[in-house]
Amino acid sequence: MVVAFVDTWDFSGHSCFPRMNDPHRANIRTIESCRTYRGGQQSPAINNEVRIVLIGKTGSGKSTTGNTILNDKVFLSSSSGSSITSYCVSKHANRFGKNIQVVDTPGTFDTSSPNEMVQKEIVKCIGLTSPGPHCFLLVMGLSRFTKEDEESINHFVNYFGENVFRYFVVLFTRKDDLEYEGLTLEDHLKTIPQNLRTIIDKCGGRCIAFNNRAKGSARDDQVKDLLEIINDVVRQNHETCYTNEMYVEAEKVMKARQCEIEKEREREREIERQKIKEEIEENYKYQNDSDYNYQKGIDKKEAVLESKQEEMRAYFGSKKELEMENEIKELKQEIRLMKEEAEKLQKRKEMVFQDRLNQIDQKYERLIDARQAARDEVANENNNLIQTLVGVVLGVGKSILTKLFNL
């Protein structure tokens, strides 16, 4: 699969890829070139989780692209003109050894929506991708790039600041249409208008084309290529995800909720463990009585044994001594058997107890991690959490949002 990198300089000031001021002489490099240039090293910042925000206008194919990335039909998509995604939707899946978190947004936070609704969706997006996205994936079709398209992108950038371009990757859908016409992504990039070229410049020239109808290894390979680009983005940004003041404050809220969930689960686990302990003690009450009786019997026989041993010394060297030796052996055998039986009963009880404890532990291990649980609460608009997030995010972002919405 060919992935284009055009017109970009890295943040150290060195040219990574040739400039694309003249579309007819654009020198496009493949992702293989990027891997060689970067050394193909995996960024430690995305070892476990990759957070991706899908942006773009209605009908660009964001939801379908999200399904391709996660290899599942988790986002609603439609070929109709009406927006299927009217609010932020977060889905995740484990792919290629990573937890990939994808947030599908309304059509570049559709400016036609009421201000209050847009604000809430911005806050949700921040909470769902806290501590910050590794990539803002600008999803575009191959159709004409209009002034309206440009304004919608600028509107999104106004929410999050110019720094978002450092984490932007441009993804063109309908790669299969290009292939049908015998064209490549490089061919398409030579025809794009100047305003789109300017946006791609700001994105560091990172472009990729997806065929969302691809199957099997072809489908997987294009996702792997995207992850390679995101890895490169993070490495260029000093191994950090995107962040700003709103994300910093949101992360405090999300981390606090994560800790609360962990503590709640631990309390619940301890309550269940104690309940199991009491239940088993009740069920094995008869054994406790048996244990007591066994111990009484053992104590009694050990007392007899001690008495016999003392008595035997008085008959040292006589026939009586031999008889008493046999009695002592029998007593010792009885005591040993009684102790073994008592130990078996105790082990059986402990095994049942441990088995029940293991079941409880496995139950809690199967739960999603606490951070994902907190994200789900944001997605489901848990009143307490979403209100707290709205308060802190709108608090630090008040100047930005006031300007945007004329509040």
MARSESE-875835 format. One line per field, with one value per residue (C-alpha): residue number from 1; x, y, z. Coordinates in steps of 0.5 Angstrom, whole numbers, m for minus. Last residue first. Layout:
<lobas>
nr (NUM ...) .
px (X ...) .
py (Y ...) .
pz (Z ...) .
</lobas>
This chain:
<lobas>
nr (407 406 405 404 403 402 401 400 399 398 397 396 395 394 393 392 391 390 389 388 387 386 385 384 383 382 381 380 379 378 377 376 375 374 373 372 371 370 369 368 367 366 365 364 363 362 361 360 359 358 357 356 355 354 353 352 351 350 349 348 347 346 345 344 343 342 341 340 339 338 337 336 335 334 333 332 331 330 329 328 327 326 325 324 323 322 321 320 319 318 317 316 315 314 313 312 311 310 309 308 307 306 305 304 303 302 301 300 299 298 297 296 295 294 293 292 291 290 289 288 287 286 285 284 283 282 281 280 279 278 277 276 275 274 273 272 271 270 269 268 267 266 265 264 263 262 261 260 259 258 257 256 255 254 253 252 251 250 249 248 247 246 245 244 243 242 241 240 239 238 237 236 235 234 233 232 231 230 229 228 227 226 225 224 223 222 221 220 219 218 217 216 215 214 213 212 211 210 209 208 207 206 205 204 203 202 201 200 199 198 197 196 195 194 193 192 191 190 189 188 187 186 185 184 183 182 181 180 179 178 177 176 175 174 173 172 171 170 169 168 167 166 165 164 163 162 161 160 159 158 157 156 155 154 153 152 151 150 149 148 147 146 145 144 143 142 141 140 139 138 137 136 135 134 133 132 131 130 129 128 127 126 125 124 123 122 121 120 119 118 117 116 115 114 113 112 111 110 109 108 107 106 105 104 103 102 101 100 99 98 97 96 95 94 93 92 91 90 89 88 87 86 85 84 83 82 81 80 79 78 77 76 75 74 73 72 71 70 69 68 67 66 65 64 63 62 61 60 59 58 57 56 55 54 53 52 51 50 49 48 47 46 45 44 43 42 41 40 39 38 37 36 35 34 33 32 31 30 29 28 27 26 25 24 23 22 21 20 19 18 17 16 15 14 13 12 11 10 9 8 7 6 5 4 3 2 1) .
px (m42 m40 m40 m32 m30 m33 m31 m23 m24 m27 m23 m20 m27 m30 m26 m27 m34 m36 m32 m35 m42 m40 m38 m44 m49 m46 m46 m46 m40 m37 m39 m36 m29 m29 m30 m24 m20 m22 m20 m26 m28 m25 m20 m26 m30 m23 m22 m28 m28 m21 m24 m29 m23 m19 m25 m27 m19 m19 m25 m22 m15 m18 m22 m16 m11 m17 m16 m9 m9 m13 m9 m3 m6 m9 m2 2 m3 m2 5 4 0 6 11 7 7 14 15 11 16 21 27 24 18 18 20 13 9 12 11 4 2 5 1 m5 m5 m3 m10 m14 m11 m12 m19 m20 m17 m22 m28 m26 m24 m31 m35 m31 m33 m40 m40 m37 m43 m43 m35 m36 m41 m37 m31 m35 m39 m32 m29 m35 m34 m27 m28 m34 m29 m23 m28 m30 m23 m21 m27 m25 m18 m21 m25 m19 m15 m21 m22 m14 m14 m20 m15 m9 m14 m17 m10 m7 m5 m3 1 8 14 18 13 17 16 9 8 12 8 2 5 6 m1 m3 1 m2 m9 m7 m4 m10 m15 m11 m9 m17 m22 m22 m28 m26 m20 m16 m11 m6 m3 2 5 7 0 1 3 m3 m7 m4 m5 m12 m12 m8 m13 m11 m9 m2 m5 m9 m3 1 m5 m5 m9 m11 m19 m21 m15 m17 m24 m21 m18 m25 m23 m17 m14 m10 m6 m6 m2 3 m4 m7 m2 m6 m11 m16 m23 m20 m17 m24 m27 m21 m23 m30 m28 m24 m29 m34 m29 m29 m25 m28 m29 m24 m27 m24 m22 m18 m15 m13 m7 m4 m10 m10 m10 m16 m19 m26 m26 m23 m29 m34 m32 m32 m39 m42 m39 m43 m49 m49 m48 m54 m52 m51 m43 m42 m37 m33 m39 m40 m34 m32 m27 m23 m19 m14 m11 m5 m2 m4 m11 m15 m21 m24 m30 m32 m38 m38 m45 m49 m46 m51 m50 m56 m53 m54 m49 m50 m45 m46 m40 m38 m38 m31 m24 m22 m19 m24 m30 m27 m26 m33 m35 m31 m33 m33 m41 m41 m35 m28 m26 m24 m20 m15 m12 m7 m6 0 6 4 8 14 15 17 23 23 29 26 29 28 21 19 22 17 12 12 16 12 17 12 14 7 4 9 10 10 16 21 21 24 27 31 28 28 21 21 20 14 12 9 9 4 2 3 0) .
py (68 69 62 61 67 65 58 60 65 60 54 53 54 50 44 44 45 41 35 36 36 30 26 27 26 20 22 15 17 20 14 9 13 12 5 5 8 3 m3 m7 m13 m20 m19 m17 m24 m28 m25 m27 m34 m35 m33 m39 m44 m42 m43 m50 m51 m49 m53 m60 m58 m58 m64 m68 m65 m68 m75 m75 m73 m78 m83 m81 m82 m89 m91 m88 m92 m98 m97 m96 m102 m106 m103 m105 m112 m112 m108 m114 m119 m116 m112 m105 m106 m99 m96 m98 m94 m88 m90 m92 m85 m81 m85 m85 m77 m77 m81 m76 m70 m74 m75 m68 m66 m70 m68 m60 m62 m65 m60 m55 m60 m59 m52 m53 m50 m44 m43 m43 m38 m33 m34 m33 m26 m24 m25 m21 m15 m15 m15 m10 m5 m7 m5 2 3 2 6 12 12 12 18 22 20 23 29 30 29 34 39 37 36 43 46 43 36 32 26 25 22 28 30 27 21 21 23 17 12 15 14 7 6 8 3 m2 0 m1 m8 m10 m9 m12 m18 m19 m15 m8 m5 1 2 7 13 16 23 26 33 35 37 44 43 38 44 49 43 44 51 50 46 38 35 33 30 25 22 21 17 13 12 7 9 3 4 11 9 3 9 11 15 20 20 27 26 31 31 37 40 40 45 51 51 46 49 54 48 45 51 52 45 47 53 49 44 50 53 47 41 37 30 25 24 26 24 28 23 27 23 21 24 27 25 24 21 20 26 31 28 29 36 38 34 38 45 43 41 48 52 49 45 48 49 41 39 37 33 30 26 19 17 11 8 2 m2 m5 m12 m12 m10 m10 m6 1 5 12 16 23 26 27 21 19 26 26 26 18 13 11 9 7 5 m1 m5 m9 m9 m3 1 m1 1 8 9 7 12 17 16 24 24 29 33 31 29 22 22 17 14 9 4 0 1 8 13 8 10 3 4 3 7 14 14 7 7 13 10 4 9 11 18 23 28 33 36 37 39 45 47 40 40 34 30 30 37 38 44 40 39 36 39 37 38 31 24 19 12 7 0) .
pz (49 42 41 38 42 49 47 47 53 57 56 63 66 60 61 69 69 63 66 73 69 65 71 76 70 67 60 57 53 59 64 58 59 66 65 60 65 71 66 63 68 67 72 77 76 76 83 85 82 85 92 91 89 95 100 97 97 104 106 103 106 113 112 109 115 120 117 117 124 126 122 126 133 131 129 135 139 136 137 144 145 142 146 152 150 150 156 160 158 162 161 163 166 170 163 160 165 163 155 157 161 155 150 154 154 146 146 149 146 139 141 143 137 133 137 135 128 128 131 126 120 122 121 114 111 116 115 108 108 112 108 102 105 107 100 97 101 100 92 93 97 91 86 89 90 83 81 85 82 75 77 80 73 69 73 73 66 64 67 63 57 57 58 52 50 44 45 47 45 43 38 32 36 36 29 27 31 28 21 23 26 19 15 20 18 11 12 16 10 5 10 10 6 3 2 7 1 5 3 7 8 12 9 16 17 16 9 8 10 5 0 1 0 m6 m10 m11 m17 m16 m9 m14 m18 m11 m8 m15 m21 m26 m26 m22 m17 m15 m14 m9 m5 m4 3 3 10 12 19 24 30 29 26 33 35 32 37 40 38 33 29 29 26 21 19 18 14 9 8 6 2 m2 m4 m10 m9 m7 0 7 14 18 23 29 32 39 42 50 57 56 49 52 56 51 46 51 53 45 45 51 47 41 44 48 42 38 32 25 26 26 30 24 22 29 32 32 37 36 42 39 45 42 41 33 35 41 40 42 41 43 40 40 38 31 28 22 19 13 6 6 4 12 17 24 28 31 25 26 24 29 24 18 23 24 17 16 21 18 11 8 9 14 14 18 24 27 34 35 41 41 47 50 46 44 48 48 40 36 32 25 24 22 15 14 16 13 6 7 8 1 m1 m6 m10 m12 m19 m22 m15 m15 m7 m5 m1 0 6 12 12 18 23 29 29 22 15 11 4 2 6 2 3 m2 0) .
</lobas>
